[in-house]
Amino acid sequence: MAELRGLGGLILEQALLDATASPLSSLLEWANRLAVELNVDGVGEPSDYREMLRAIVEVNKRAERAAELGLPTVRAA
């Protein structure tokens, strides 16, 4: 979760610089990998940093909800 929050901060910075720019593929891969590790749906393929920031927030909400329900928060290997 801490790594996801850190990524969210980076995405926020990018969104403030140019919200309509296409996210770097490495950032999309990172976000989706973290979602897999947290056992929730990922960010998919947002078209710009504004959408990606919203998607990161949703990933965080899903992970927190899963933890509150007692669901595994880390996908088994």
C-alpha positions as YAML, in Angstrom:
chain: A
units: angstrom
residues:
- id: 1
  name: MET
  ca: [0.00, 0.00, 0.00]
- id: 2
  name: ALA
  ca: [2.87, 2.37, 0.76]
- id: 3
  name: GLU
  ca: [4.36, 1.78, -2.67]
- id: 4
  name: LEU
  ca: [0.97, 2.48, -4.27]
- id: 5
  name: ARG
  ca: [0.72, 5.76, -2.36]
- id: 6
  name: GLY
  ca: [4.22, 6.70, -3.51]
- id: 7
  name: LEU
  ca: [3.27, 5.97, -7.10]
- id: 8
  name: GLY
  ca: [0.14, 8.06, -6.60]
- id: 9
  name: GLY
  ca: [2.30, 11.01, -5.53]
- id: 10
  name: LEU
  ca: [4.41, 10.64, -8.67]
- id: 11
  name: ILE
  ca: [1.31, 10.47, -10.85]
- id: 12
  name: LEU
  ca: [-0.09, 13.56, -9.11]
- id: 13
  name: GLU
  ca: [3.09, 15.46, -9.98]
- id: 14
  name: GLN
  ca: [2.81, 14.36, -13.60]
- id: 15
  name: ALA
  ca: [-0.87, 15.33, -13.70]
- id: 16
  name: LEU
  ca: [-0.04, 18.79, -12.36]
- id: 17
  name: LEU
  ca: [2.63, 19.23, -15.03]
- id: 18
  name: ASP
  ca: [0.45, 18.03, -17.93]
- id: 19
  name: ALA
  ca: [-2.80, 16.28, -17.07]
- id: 20
  name: THR
  ca: [-3.56, 15.44, -20.70]
- id: 21
  name: ALA
  ca: [-0.24, 13.72, -21.46]
- id: 22
  name: SER
  ca: [-0.23, 9.98, -22.07]
- id: 23
  name: PRO
  ca: [1.14, 8.07, -19.08]
- id: 24
  name: LEU
  ca: [4.46, 6.32, -19.52]
- id: 25
  name: SER
  ca: [4.01, 2.61, -20.13]
- id: 26
  name: SER
  ca: [6.41, 1.83, -17.27]
- id: 27
  name: LEU
  ca: [4.14, 3.70, -14.84]
- id: 28
  name: LEU
  ca: [1.09, 1.84, -16.12]
- id: 29
  name: GLU
  ca: [2.91, -1.47, -15.73]
- id: 30
  name: TRP
  ca: [4.00, -0.52, -12.21]
- id: 31
  name: ALA
  ca: [0.46, 0.44, -11.17]
- id: 32
  name: ASN
  ca: [-1.07, -2.71, -12.63]
- id: 33
  name: ARG
  ca: [1.63, -4.91, -11.05]
- id: 34
  name: LEU
  ca: [0.93, -3.35, -7.63]
- id: 35
  name: ALA
  ca: [-2.79, -4.00, -8.07]
- id: 36
  name: VAL
  ca: [-2.07, -7.66, -8.84]
- id: 37
  name: GLU
  ca: [0.08, -7.86, -5.72]
- id: 38
  name: LEU
  ca: [-2.78, -6.32, -3.71]
- id: 39
  name: ASN
  ca: [-5.24, -8.78, -5.27]
- id: 40
  name: VAL
  ca: [-7.49, -6.09, -6.80]
- id: 41
  name: ASP
  ca: [-8.28, -4.84, -10.30]
- id: 42
  name: GLY
  ca: [-5.62, -2.56, -11.78]
- id: 43
  name: VAL
  ca: [-5.68, 0.80, -13.52]
- id: 44
  name: GLY
  ca: [-6.03, -0.65, -17.00]
- id: 45
  name: GLU
  ca: [-4.92, 1.68, -19.81]
- id: 46
  name: PRO
  ca: [-5.91, 5.28, -18.91]
- id: 47
  name: SER
  ca: [-5.38, 7.74, -21.75]
- id: 48
  name: ASP
  ca: [-3.91, 10.56, -19.65]
- id: 49
  name: TYR
  ca: [-2.44, 11.32, -16.23]
- id: 50
  name: ARG
  ca: [-5.73, 12.74, -14.95]
- id: 51
  name: GLU
  ca: [-7.46, 9.41, -15.63]
- id: 52
  name: MET
  ca: [-4.51, 7.49, -14.22]
- id: 53
  name: LEU
  ca: [-4.63, 9.47, -10.99]
- id: 54
  name: ARG
  ca: [-8.33, 8.66, -10.60]
- id: 55
  name: ALA
  ca: [-7.58, 5.00, -11.34]
- id: 56
  name: ILE
  ca: [-4.82, 4.90, -8.69]
- id: 57
  name: VAL
  ca: [-7.28, 6.29, -6.14]
- id: 58
  name: GLU
  ca: [-9.76, 3.55, -7.08]
- id: 59
  name: VAL
  ca: [-7.11, 0.82, -6.75]
- id: 60
  name: ASN
  ca: [-6.32, 2.17, -3.28]
- id: 61
  name: LYS
  ca: [-10.01, 2.17, -2.32]
- id: 62
  name: ARG
  ca: [-10.47, -1.41, -3.56]
- id: 63
  name: ALA
  ca: [-7.42, -2.59, -1.62]
- id: 64
  name: GLU
  ca: [-8.59, -0.86, 1.56]
- id: 65
  name: ARG
  ca: [-12.10, -2.32, 1.16]
- id: 66
  name: ALA
  ca: [-10.66, -5.80, 0.68]
- id: 67
  name: ALA
  ca: [-8.56, -5.40, 3.83]
- id: 68
  name: GLU
  ca: [-11.59, -4.22, 5.82]
- id: 69
  name: LEU
  ca: [-13.55, -7.28, 4.68]
- id: 70
  name: GLY
  ca: [-10.73, -9.53, 5.76]
- id: 71
  name: LEU
  ca: [-9.96, -10.63, 2.22]
- id: 72
  name: PRO
  ca: [-6.37, -11.47, 1.36]
- id: 73
  name: THR
  ca: [-4.60, -8.21, 0.55]
- id: 74
  name: VAL
  ca: [-1.70, -9.93, -1.14]
- id: 75
  name: ARG
  ca: [-2.26, -12.40, -3.96]
- id: 76
  name: ALA
  ca: [-0.81, -15.81, -3.19]
- id: 77
  name: ALA
  ca: [2.18, -16.79, -5.33]
...
